[in-house]
Amino acid sequence: MTAPDAPESALGEKVQIQGPRLLLRPFLPSDIERQWQHMLEADPMAVAQLPDQASFTARLLRSGHLV
């Protein structure tokens, strides 16, 4: 089963692995923004040093790429 908004593979296919308690797929832009907001609102003890948003976003945008 593939969600309509699932990211596409290098071949243009939408790829995700899903089970009853698991969903593996690349991060969506909305997921990245939500994670960034969680980091901004986190207890300072939970995040040692806040990365800059551009490098954080670039790193998460590479999720799901097999190299």
N, C-alpha and C positions, 0 to 999 in steps of 0.2 A: 504494500500500500504506500503510495507516495502522496504527500500533501501538495496541494497546488502551488504553495509558496516555497517549496523545498528548493535549495540551491541546485544549480546544474553542474554536471561533471564536465570534464574537458571535452567529452564527446557530445555535450548538449543534453545529456540525460539528467533527470532529477533523481538524486540518490539519497536514500536514507535507510537505516537499518532499524527496524522496530520490533519489539517484543511486548509481552504483557506488562513488563515493568521497566522497559528500556526504550529510549529513542536516541539514536546516534545520527547526527546530521551536522553540517557546518552551521556556524552561528548565522543568524539573520541580522540585518542591520538593527532591527528593533531589540534583539537580544543584546547586542553590543551596547546600545544606549542604556538599556536597563542595568547592565553590569557596571557601566561607568557611574551611573547615578548611585548604585549601591556602594561603590568604592568611595564616592564623595561623602556619603552619609555614614560610613562605617566608623566605628570606634577607632581613634588614632592608634590604639594598641594592635588592632587587627591588620592595619596596612602600614608597614614600616616606612615606606617612602612612596608617595603617590607618583606614578609615571605621568608623563605628559599625555594628553588625550590623543594626539595624533599617532604616537607610537603604540599606545594601547589599542586603538582602533585598527591600525595596520596589522598588528599581530593577530588580533582576533579575526580579521577579514581573511587571513590565510588559513583559517581552520578548515578542515575537510580536504585540503590539498595533499595528495599523496606524492611525496618526492623521494 
